[in-house]
Amino acid sequence: MNNIFKVEGMSCIICKNTVEKTLNKLDGVKEARVNLLDNEVFIEYDNITFEEMAKAIKDAGYKLLKKKNDNKKEKAHAWDEQG
């Protein structure tokens, strides 16, 4: 499974590297790549929950958000605060 999540709190290359390293060392995360300009992270994962990833990111000093899940056409800035 893969998804793109929003990350709050990143402002520099060190933040980017911290988020990637934090996620990539989790069991169940196959790959995590941060887009610093959009403050988003692409994560390929299996056998790990969003909540587990969000906790790891929170412990590193950032906030992981996922898109709101509704039946309407998704808006570009519709993000849920979870984790």
Secondary structure, 3 states (H helix, E strand, C coil): CEEEEEEECCCCHHHHHHHHHHHHCCCCEEEEEEECCCCEEEEEECCCCHHHHHHHHHHCCCEEEEECCCCCCCCCCCEEECC
